[in-house]
């Protein structure tokens, strides 16, 4: 080999390697997505914002404005957005006015579950209280102006280990129409109707008050209204705003580093809205399973409020995406292709990040129902999704919710009585000492827990089935067993080629629960053969490399042999 060839060889070798790296080997990389826009729920926006970041590197641009559930529904109705997100379905009567469904065709897709938490800012002796406990009756009385001071005897009864300060309670409520308000007021109207109705009448509304997305306020009560979830949580999180309390999705307490109240459930235990406790609570929920109903897949939460499992968080629920099922209002099939791929991603792989973000992943029956609705989006085509490859942390071989089945039992110091746990909650994990002996966290009725895993006692794993035949949130058996070892890919049909997404390593901040640098990689679920210029260039580069590396030495050897023979 000549010197010139030796000098040229490294450059050619580098060129060939580069060709092998940059040329895509699957047709999925060639998928083009058009931008889509949505608006609505701030309750679920922390999850949506994470998922939007995850899929950006696959070429998807999902614009989302967390303007509140009511505004999102109105924008979808007006045709100004491609999709909406809400905790409230259409058709609910609010303050005597019915929220009529849009003329634009639509369907619901469950997005993510979570707990409506009571985030607070309270100090005693100059130190933050992080282990507050509240019963449902006390919470209702706080938000109906019947309990106005933190040292009220009813609050003291919930907290026998705390010396509570004589300080005015300042409830922070939503100023906009919100799903959080609707979820909270639904619970109060069902569980504490007399107190809620009396407050509504004082606020100028008629009784029974029922559910409302716009929280009524009464002048002189000291209530402060703020817009969206960021507004209420941000107000409470200001260090100077001691004495404040608000209702907000658990994710926001994690994000701001503030505690949440443990809420008393029907089993007599004070529990935090962790992913596991929400999953257990939702075993008592029912969903509308009538496919022809305008409220198909919407939730009925009475069974959650009364769920007798002692791990239950009673204000557990889930959020919906409202999707178009026709090309009305400038919605195109190209937009449908983007929306379908994004929805497939968050129903499966995206649920892996739900817990660290402060939510609870959806159970298998809601995921399956959601995937069925995706097929109705224009431009998606025939779905070929394999549920066995849907990498969701709740899936199990027998159809039960894995997260709920493995949920740890509460500690005995969380049981209503004379003792109180010291451990911090929400985003504030600093312990708060108590004035009475506290049971060591880790013990529970019917068994002991070690490292958060229950080794004894009875664990509720099944879902509830209503007497009217409607299904619970976690009944049934999956189409295919996953056993927790799924590949994490799911796809939507896009012009004959089914493509999807899978998430790479998750990097999340332990203190805030916010994930960063989450990789979303394109994969091809049902690849089609495709050969074009990039593949030809790659092949040519490889052939050229072989020619320059292998052929010259062979020629040199043959020439040398002939010379020796001559």
Secondary structure as a PSIPRED ss2 file (coil, helix, strand):
# PSIPRED VFORMAT (PSIPRED V4.0)

   1 X C   1.000  0.000  0.000
   2 X C   1.000  0.000  0.000
   3 X H   0.000  1.000  0.000
   4 X H   0.000  1.000  0.000
   5 X H   0.000  1.000  0.000
   6 X H   0.000  1.000  0.000
   7 X H   0.000  1.000  0.000
   8 X H   0.000  1.000  0.000
   9 X H   0.000  1.000  0.000
  10 X H   0.000  1.000  0.000
  11 X H   0.000  1.000  0.000
  12 X H   0.000  1.000  0.000
  13 X H   0.000  1.000  0.000
  14 X H   0.000  1.000  0.000
  15 X H   0.000  1.000  0.000
  16 X H   0.000  1.000  0.000
  17 X H   0.000  1.000  0.000
  18 X H   0.000  1.000  0.000
  19 X H   0.000  1.000  0.000
  20 X H   0.000  1.000  0.000
  21 X H   0.000  1.000  0.000
  22 X H   0.000  1.000  0.000
  23 X C   1.000  0.000  0.000
  24 X C   1.000  0.000  0.000
  25 X C   1.000  0.000  0.000
  26 X C   1.000  0.000  0.000
  27 X H   0.000  1.000  0.000
  28 X H   0.000  1.000  0.000
  29 X H   0.000  1.000  0.000
  30 X H   0.000  1.000  0.000
  31 X C   1.000  0.000  0.000
  32 X C   1.000  0.000  0.000
  33 X C   1.000  0.000  0.000
  34 X C   1.000  0.000  0.000
  35 X C   1.000  0.000  0.000
  36 X E   0.000  0.000  1.000
  37 X E   0.000  0.000  1.000
  38 X E   0.000  0.000  1.000
  39 X E   0.000  0.000  1.000
  40 X E   0.000  0.000  1.000
  41 X C   1.000  0.000  0.000
  42 X C   1.000  0.000  0.000
  43 X C   1.000  0.000  0.000
  44 X C   1.000  0.000  0.000
  45 X H   0.000  1.000  0.000
  46 X H   0.000  1.000  0.000
  47 X H   0.000  1.000  0.000
  48 X H   0.000  1.000  0.000
  49 X H   0.000  1.000  0.000
  50 X H   0.000  1.000  0.000
  51 X H   0.000  1.000  0.000
  52 X H   0.000  1.000  0.000
  53 X H   0.000  1.000  0.000
  54 X H   0.000  1.000  0.000
  55 X H   0.000  1.000  0.000
  56 X H   0.000  1.000  0.000
  57 X H   0.000  1.000  0.000
  58 X H   0.000  1.000  0.000
  59 X C   1.000  0.000  0.000
  60 X C   1.000  0.000  0.000
  61 X C   1.000  0.000  0.000
  62 X E   0.000  0.000  1.000
  63 X E   0.000  0.000  1.000
  64 X E   0.000  0.000  1.000
  65 X E   0.000  0.000  1.000
  66 X C   1.000  0.000  0.000
  67 X C   1.000  0.000  0.000
  68 X C   1.000  0.000  0.000
  69 X H   0.000  1.000  0.000
  70 X H   0.000  1.000  0.000
  71 X H   0.000  1.000  0.000
  72 X H   0.000  1.000  0.000
  73 X H   0.000  1.000  0.000
  74 X H   0.000  1.000  0.000
  75 X H   0.000  1.000  0.000
  76 X H   0.000  1.000  0.000
  77 X H   0.000  1.000  0.000
  78 X H   0.000  1.000  0.000
  79 X C   1.000  0.000  0.000
  80 X C   1.000  0.000  0.000
  81 X C   1.000  0.000  0.000
  82 X C   1.000  0.000  0.000
  83 X E   0.000  0.000  1.000
  84 X E   0.000  0.000  1.000
  85 X E   0.000  0.000  1.000
  86 X E   0.000  0.000  1.000
  87 X C   1.000  0.000  0.000
  88 X C   1.000  0.000  0.000
  89 X C   1.000  0.000  0.000
  90 X C   1.000  0.000  0.000
  91 X C   1.000  0.000  0.000
  92 X C   1.000  0.000  0.000
  93 X E   0.000  0.000  1.000
  94 X E   0.000  0.000  1.000
  95 X C   1.000  0.000  0.000
  96 X C   1.000  0.000  0.000
  97 X E   0.000  0.000  1.000
  98 X E   0.000  0.000  1.000
  99 X C   1.000  0.000  0.000
 100 X C   1.000  0.000  0.000
 101 X C   1.000  0.000  0.000
 102 X C   1.000  0.000  0.000
 103 X C   1.000  0.000  0.000
 104 X C   1.000  0.000  0.000
 105 X C   1.000  0.000  0.000
 106 X E   0.000  0.000  1.000
 107 X E   0.000  0.000  1.000
 108 X E   0.000  0.000  1.000
 109 X E   0.000  0.000  1.000
 110 X E   0.000  0.000  1.000
 111 X E   0.000  0.000  1.000
 112 X E   0.000  0.000  1.000
 113 X E   0.000  0.000  1.000
 114 X E   0.000  0.000  1.000
 115 X E   0.000  0.000  1.000
 116 X E   0.000  0.000  1.000
 117 X E   0.000  0.000  1.000
 118 X E   0.000  0.000  1.000
 119 X E   0.000  0.000  1.000
 120 X E   0.000  0.000  1.000
 121 X E   0.000  0.000  1.000
 122 X C   1.000  0.000  0.000
 123 X E   0.000  0.000  1.000
 124 X E   0.000  0.000  1.000
 125 X C   1.000  0.000  0.000
 126 X C   1.000  0.000  0.000
 127 X E   0.000  0.000  1.000
 128 X E   0.000  0.000  1.000
 129 X C   1.000  0.000  0.000
 130 X C   1.000  0.000  0.000
 131 X C   1.000  0.000  0.000
 132 X C   1.000  0.000  0.000
 133 X E   0.000  0.000  1.000
 134 X E   0.000  0.000  1.000
 135 X C   1.000  0.000  0.000
 136 X H   0.000  1.000  0.000
 137 X H   0.000  1.000  0.000
 138 X H   0.000  1.000  0.000
 139 X H   0.000  1.000  0.000
 140 X H   0.000  1.000  0.000
 141 X H   0.000  1.000  0.000
 142 X H   0.000  1.000  0.000
 143 X C   1.000  0.000  0.000
 144 X C   1.000  0.000  0.000
 145 X C   1.000  0.000  0.000
 146 X C   1.000  0.000  0.000
 147 X C   1.000  0.000  0.000
 148 X C   1.000  0.000  0.000
 149 X E   0.000  0.000  1.000
 150 X C   1.000  0.000  0.000
 151 X C   1.000  0.000  0.000
 152 X C   1.000  0.000  0.000
 153 X H   0.000  1.000  0.000
 154 X H   0.000  1.000  0.000
 155 X H   0.000  1.000  0.000
 156 X H   0.000  1.000  0.000
 157 X H   0.000  1.000  0.000
 158 X H   0.000  1.000  0.000
 159 X C   1.000  0.000  0.000
 160 X C   1.000  0.000  0.000
 161 X C   1.000  0.000  0.000
 162 X C   1.000  0.000  0.000
 163 X C   1.000  0.000  0.000
 164 X C   1.000  0.000  0.000
 165 X C   1.000  0.000  0.000
 166 X C   1.000  0.000  0.000
 167 X C   1.000  0.000  0.000
 168 X E   0.000  0.000  1.000
 169 X C   1.000  0.000  0.000
 170 X E   0.000  0.000  1.000
 171 X E   0.000  0.000  1.000
 172 X E   0.000  0.000  1.000
 173 X E   0.000  0.000  1.000
 174 X E   0.000  0.000  1.000
 175 X C   1.000  0.000  0.000
 176 X C   1.000  0.000  0.000
 177 X C   1.000  0.000  0.000
 178 X C   1.000  0.000  0.000
 179 X H   0.000  1.000  0.000
 180 X H   0.000  1.000  0.000
 181 X H   0.000  1.000  0.000
 182 X H   0.000  1.000  0.000
 183 X H   0.000  1.000  0.000
 184 X H   0.000  1.000  0.000
 185 X H   0.000  1.000  0.000
 186 X H   0.000  1.000  0.000
 187 X H   0.000  1.000  0.000
 188 X H   0.000  1.000  0.000
 189 X H   0.000  1.000  0.000
 190 X H   0.000  1.000  0.000
 191 X H   0.000  1.000  0.000
 192 X C   1.000  0.000  0.000
 193 X H   0.000  1.000  0.000
 194 X H   0.000  1.000  0.000
 195 X H   0.000  1.000  0.000
 196 X H   0.000  1.000  0.000
 197 X H   0.000  1.000  0.000
 198 X H   0.000  1.000  0.000
 199 X H   0.000  1.000  0.000
 200 X H   0.000  1.000  0.000
 201 X H   0.000  1.000  0.000
 202 X H   0.000  1.000  0.000
 203 X C   1.000  0.000  0.000
 204 X C   1.000  0.000  0.000
 205 X C   1.000  0.000  0.000
 206 X C   1.000  0.000  0.000
 207 X C   1.000  0.000  0.000
 208 X C   1.000  0.000  0.000
 209 X C   1.000  0.000  0.000
 210 X C   1.000  0.000  0.000
 211 X C   1.000  0.000  0.000
 212 X C   1.000  0.000  0.000
 213 X C   1.000  0.000  0.000
 214 X C   1.000  0.000  0.000
 215 X C   1.000  0.000  0.000
 216 X C   1.000  0.000  0.000
 217 X C   1.000  0.000  0.000
 218 X C   1.000  0.000  0.000
 219 X C   1.000  0.000  0.000
 220 X C   1.000  0.000  0.000
 221 X C   1.000  0.000  0.000
 222 X C   1.000  0.000  0.000
 223 X C   1.000  0.000  0.000
 224 X E   0.000  0.000  1.000
 225 X E   0.000  0.000  1.000
 226 X E   0.000  0.000  1.000
 227 X C   1.000  0.000  0.000
 228 X H   0.000  1.000  0.000
 229 X H   0.000  1.000  0.000
 230 X H   0.000  1.000  0.000
 231 X H   0.000  1.000  0.000
 232 X H   0.000  1.000  0.000
 233 X H   0.000  1.000  0.000
 234 X H   0.000  1.000  0.000
 235 X H   0.000  1.000  0.000
 236 X H   0.000  1.000  0.000
 237 X C   1.000  0.000  0.000
 238 X C   1.000  0.000  0.000
 239 X C   1.000  0.000  0.000
 240 X C   1.000  0.000  0.000
 241 X C   1.000  0.000  0.000
 242 X C   1.000  0.000  0.000
 243 X C   1.000  0.000  0.000
 244 X E   0.000  0.000  1.000
 245 X E   0.000  0.000  1.000
 246 X E   0.000  0.000  1.000
 247 X E   0.000  0.000  1.000
 248 X E   0.000  0.000  1.000
 249 X E   0.000  0.000  1.000
 250 X H   0.000  1.000  0.000
 251 X H   0.000  1.000  0.000
 252 X H   0.000  1.000  0.000
 253 X H   0.000  1.000  0.000
 254 X H   0.000  1.000  0.000
 255 X H   0.000  1.000  0.000
 256 X H   0.000  1.000  0.000
 257 X C   1.000  0.000  0.000
 258 X C   1.000  0.000  0.000
 259 X C   1.000  0.000  0.000
 260 X E   0.000  0.000  1.000
 261 X C   1.000  0.000  0.000
 262 X E   0.000  0.000  1.000
 263 X E   0.000  0.000  1.000
 264 X E   0.000  0.000  1.000
 265 X C   1.000  0.000  0.000
 266 X C   1.000  0.000  0.000
 267 X C   1.000  0.000  0.000
 268 X C   1.000  0.000  0.000
 269 X E   0.000  0.000  1.000
 270 X E   0.000  0.000  1.000
 271 X E   0.000  0.000  1.000
 272 X C   1.000  0.000  0.000
 273 X C   1.000  0.000  0.000
 274 X C   1.000  0.000  0.000
 275 X H   0.000  1.000  0.000
 276 X H   0.000  1.000  0.000
 277 X H   0.000  1.000  0.000
 278 X H   0.000  1.000  0.000
 279 X H   0.000  1.000  0.000
 280 X H   0.000  1.000  0.000
 281 X H   0.000  1.000  0.000
 282 X H   0.000  1.000  0.000
 283 X H   0.000  1.000  0.000
 284 X H   0.000  1.000  0.000
 285 X C   1.000  0.000  0.000
 286 X E   0.000  0.000  1.000
 287 X E   0.000  0.000  1.000
 288 X C   1.000  0.000  0.000
 289 X C   1.000  0.000  0.000
 290 X C   1.000  0.000  0.000
 291 X C   1.000  0.000  0.000
 292 X C   1.000  0.000  0.000
 293 X C   1.000  0.000  0.000
 294 X C   1.000  0.000  0.000
 295 X C   1.000  0.000  0.000
 296 X C   1.000  0.000  0.000
 297 X C   1.000  0.000  0.000
 298 X C   1.000  0.000  0.000
 299 X E   0.000  0.000  1.000
 300 X E   0.000  0.000  1.000
 301 X C   1.000  0.000  0.000
 302 X H   0.000  1.000  0.000
 303 X H   0.000  1.000  0.000
 304 X H   0.000  1.000  0.000
 305 X H   0.000  1.000  0.000
 306 X C   1.000  0.000  0.000
 307 X C   1.000  0.000  0.000
 308 X C   1.000  0.000  0.000
 309 X C   1.000  0.000  0.000
 310 X C   1.000  0.000  0.000
 311 X C   1.000  0.000  0.000
 312 X C   1.000  0.000  0.000
 313 X C   1.000  0.000  0.000
 314 X C   1.000  0.000  0.000
 315 X C   1.000  0.000  0.000
 316 X E   0.000  0.000  1.000
 317 X E   0.000  0.000  1.000
 318 X E   0.000  0.000  1.000
 319 X E   0.000  0.000  1.000
 320 X E   0.000  0.000  1.000
 321 X E   0.000  0.000  1.000
 322 X E   0.000  0.000  1.000
 323 X E   0.000  0.000  1.000
 324 X E   0.000  0.000  1.000
 325 X C   1.000  0.000  0.000
 326 X C   1.000  0.000  0.000
 327 X C   1.000  0.000  0.000
 328 X C   1.000  0.000  0.000
 329 X C   1.000  0.000  0.000
 330 X C   1.000  0.000  0.000
 331 X C   1.000  0.000  0.000
 332 X C   1.000  0.000  0.000
 333 X H   0.000  1.000  0.000
 334 X H   0.000  1.000  0.000
 335 X H   0.000  1.000  0.000
 336 X H   0.000  1.000  0.000
 337 X H   0.000  1.000  0.000
 338 X H   0.000  1.000  0.000
 339 X H   0.000  1.000  0.000
 340 X H   0.000  1.000  0.000
 341 X H   0.000  1.000  0.000
 342 X H   0.000  1.000  0.000
 343 X H   0.000  1.000  0.000
 344 X H   0.000  1.000  0.000
 345 X H   0.000  1.000  0.000
 346 X H   0.000  1.000  0.000
 347 X H   0.000  1.000  0.000
 348 X C   1.000  0.000  0.000
 349 X H   0.000  1.000  0.000
 350 X H   0.000  1.000  0.000
 351 X H   0.000  1.000  0.000
 352 X H   0.000  1.000  0.000
 353 X H   0.000  1.000  0.000
 354 X C   1.000  0.000  0.000
 355 X C   1.000  0.000  0.000
 356 X C   1.000  0.000  0.000
 357 X C   1.000  0.000  0.000
 358 X C   1.000  0.000  0.000
 359 X C   1.000  0.000  0.000
 360 X E   0.000  0.000  1.000
 361 X C   1.000  0.000  0.000
 362 X C   1.000  0.000  0.000
 363 X C   1.000  0.000  0.000
 364 X H   0.000  1.000  0.000
 365 X H   0.000  1.000  0.000
 366 X H   0.000  1.000  0.000
 367 X H   0.000  1.000  0.000
 368 X H   0.000  1.000  0.000
 369 X H   0.000  1.000  0.000
 370 X H   0.000  1.000  0.000
 371 X H   0.000  1.000  0.000
 372 X H   0.000  1.000  0.000
 373 X H   0.000  1.000  0.000
 374 X H   0.000  1.000  0.000
 375 X C   1.000  0.000  0.000
 376 X C   1.000  0.000  0.000
 377 X C   1.000  0.000  0.000
 378 X C   1.000  0.000  0.000
 379 X C   1.000  0.000  0.000
 380 X C   1.000  0.000  0.000
 381 X C   1.000  0.000  0.000
 382 X C   1.000  0.000  0.000
 383 X C   1.000  0.000  0.000
 384 X C   1.000  0.000  0.000
 385 X C   1.000  0.000  0.000
 386 X C   1.000  0.000  0.000
 387 X H   0.000  1.000  0.000
 388 X H   0.000  1.000  0.000
 389 X H   0.000  1.000  0.000
 390 X C   1.000  0.000  0.000
 391 X C   1.000  0.000  0.000
 392 X C   1.000  0.000  0.000
 393 X C   1.000  0.000  0.000
 394 X C   1.000  0.000  0.000
 395 X C   1.000  0.000  0.000
 396 X C   1.000  0.000  0.000
 397 X C   1.000  0.000  0.000
 398 X C   1.000  0.000  0.000
 399 X C   1.000  0.000  0.000
 400 X C   1.000  0.000  0.000
 401 X C   1.000  0.000  0.000
 402 X H   0.000  1.000  0.000
 403 X H   0.000  1.000  0.000
 404 X H   0.000  1.000  0.000
 405 X H   0.000  1.000  0.000
 406 X C   1.000  0.000  0.000
 407 X C   1.000  0.000  0.000
 408 X C   1.000  0.000  0.000
 409 X C   1.000  0.000  0.000
 410 X C   1.000  0.000  0.000
 411 X C   1.000  0.000  0.000
 412 X H   0.000  1.000  0.000
 413 X H   0.000  1.000  0.000
 414 X H   0.000  1.000  0.000
 415 X E   0.000  0.000  1.000
 416 X C   1.000  0.000  0.000
 417 X C   1.000  0.000  0.000
 418 X C   1.000  0.000  0.000
 419 X C   1.000  0.000  0.000
 420 X C   1.000  0.000  0.000
 421 X C   1.000  0.000  0.000
 422 X C   1.000  0.000  0.000
 423 X C   1.000  0.000  0.000
 424 X C   1.000  0.000  0.000
 425 X C   1.000  0.000  0.000
 426 X C   1.000  0.000  0.000
 427 X C   1.000  0.000  0.000
 428 X C   1.000  0.000  0.000
 429 X C   1.000  0.000  0.000
 430 X C   1.000  0.000  0.000
 431 X C   1.000  0.000  0.000
 432 X C   1.000  0.000  0.000
 433 X C   1.000  0.000  0.000
 434 X C   1.000  0.000  0.000
 435 X C   1.000  0.000  0.000
 436 X C   1.000  0.000  0.000
 437 X C   1.000  0.000  0.000
 438 X C   1.000  0.000  0.000
 439 X C   1.000  0.000  0.000
 440 X C   1.000  0.000  0.000
 441 X C   1.000  0.000  0.000
 442 X C   1.000  0.000  0.000
 443 X E   0.000  0.000  1.000
 444 X E   0.000  0.000  1.000
 445 X C   1.000  0.000  0.000
 446 X C   1.000  0.000  0.000
 447 X E   0.000  0.000  1.000
 448 X E   0.000  0.000  1.000
 449 X E   0.000  0.000  1.000
 450 X E   0.000  0.000  1.000
 451 X C   1.000  0.000  0.000
 452 X C   1.000  0.000  0.000
 453 X E   0.000  0.000  1.000
 454 X E   0.000  0.000  1.000
 455 X C   1.000  0.000  0.000
 456 X C   1.000  0.000  0.000
 457 X C   1.000  0.000  0.000
 458 X C   1.000  0.000  0.000
 459 X C   1.000  0.000  0.000
 460 X C   1.000  0.000  0.000
 461 X C   1.000  0.000  0.000
 462 X C   1.000  0.000  0.000
 463 X C   1.000  0.000  0.000
 464 X C   1.000  0.000  0.000
 465 X C   1.000  0.000  0.000
 466 X C   1.000  0.000  0.000
 467 X C   1.000  0.000  0.000
 468 X C   1.000  0.000  0.000
 469 X C   1.000  0.000  0.000
 470 X C   1.000  0.000  0.000
 471 X C   1.000  0.000  0.000
 472 X E   0.000  0.000  1.000
 473 X C   1.000  0.000  0.000
 474 X C   1.000  0.000  0.000
 475 X C   1.000  0.000  0.000
 476 X C   1.000  0.000  0.000
 477 X C   1.000  0.000  0.000
 478 X C   1.000  0.000  0.000
 479 X C   1.000  0.000  0.000
 480 X C   1.000  0.000  0.000
 481 X C   1.000  0.000  0.000
 482 X C   1.000  0.000  0.000
 483 X C   1.000  0.000  0.000
 484 X C   1.000  0.000  0.000
 485 X C   1.000  0.000  0.000
 486 X C   1.000  0.000  0.000
 487 X C   1.000  0.000  0.000
 488 X C   1.000  0.000  0.000
 489 X C   1.000  0.000  0.000
 490 X E   0.000  0.000  1.000
 491 X E   0.000  0.000  1.000
 492 X E   0.000  0.000  1.000
 493 X E   0.000  0.000  1.000
 494 X E   0.000  0.000  1.000
 495 X C   1.000  0.000  0.000
 496 X C   1.000  0.000  0.000
 497 X E   0.000  0.000  1.000
 498 X E   0.000  0.000  1.000
 499 X E   0.000  0.000  1.000
 500 X E   0.000  0.000  1.000
 501 X E   0.000  0.000  1.000
 502 X E   0.000  0.000  1.000
 503 X E   0.000  0.000  1.000
 504 X C   1.000  0.000  0.000
 505 X C   1.000  0.000  0.000
 506 X C   1.000  0.000  0.000
 507 X E   0.000  0.000  1.000
 508 X E   0.000  0.000  1.000
 509 X C   1.000  0.000  0.000
 510 X C   1.000  0.000  0.000
 511 X C   1.000  0.000  0.000
 512 X C   1.000  0.000  0.000
 513 X C   1.000  0.000  0.000
 514 X C   1.000  0.000  0.000
 515 X E   0.000  0.000  1.000
 516 X E   0.000  0.000  1.000
 517 X C   1.000  0.000  0.000
 518 X C   1.000  0.000  0.000
 519 X C   1.000  0.000  0.000
 520 X E   0.000  0.000  1.000
 521 X E   0.000  0.000  1.000
 522 X E   0.000  0.000  1.000
 523 X E   0.000  0.000  1.000
 524 X E   0.000  0.000  1.000
 525 X E   0.000  0.000  1.000
 526 X E   0.000  0.000  1.000
 527 X C   1.000  0.000  0.000
 528 X C   1.000  0.000  0.000
 529 X C   1.000  0.000  0.000
 530 X C   1.000  0.000  0.000
 531 X C   1.000  0.000  0.000
 532 X C   1.000  0.000  0.000
 533 X H   0.000  1.000  0.000
 534 X H   0.000  1.000  0.000
 535 X H   0.000  1.000  0.000
 536 X H   0.000  1.000  0.000
 537 X H   0.000  1.000  0.000
 538 X H   0.000  1.000  0.000
 539 X H   0.000  1.000  0.000
 540 X H   0.000  1.000  0.000
 541 X H   0.000  1.000  0.000
 542 X H   0.000  1.000  0.000
 543 X H   0.000  1.000  0.000
 544 X H   0.000  1.000  0.000
 545 X H   0.000  1.000  0.000
 546 X H   0.000  1.000  0.000
 547 X H   0.000  1.000  0.000
 548 X H   0.000  1.000  0.000
 549 X H   0.000  1.000  0.000
 550 X H   0.000  1.000  0.000
 551 X H   0.000  1.000  0.000
 552 X H   0.000  1.000  0.000
 553 X H   0.000  1.000  0.000
 554 X H   0.000  1.000  0.000
 555 X H   0.000  1.000  0.000
 556 X H   0.000  1.000  0.000
 557 X H   0.000  1.000  0.000
 558 X H   0.000  1.000  0.000
 559 X H   0.000  1.000  0.000
 560 X H   0.000  1.000  0.000
 561 X H   0.000  1.000  0.000
 562 X H   0.000  1.000  0.000
 563 X H   0.000  1.000  0.000
 564 X H   0.000  1.000  0.000
 565 X H   0.000  1.000  0.000
 566 X C   1.000  0.000  0.000
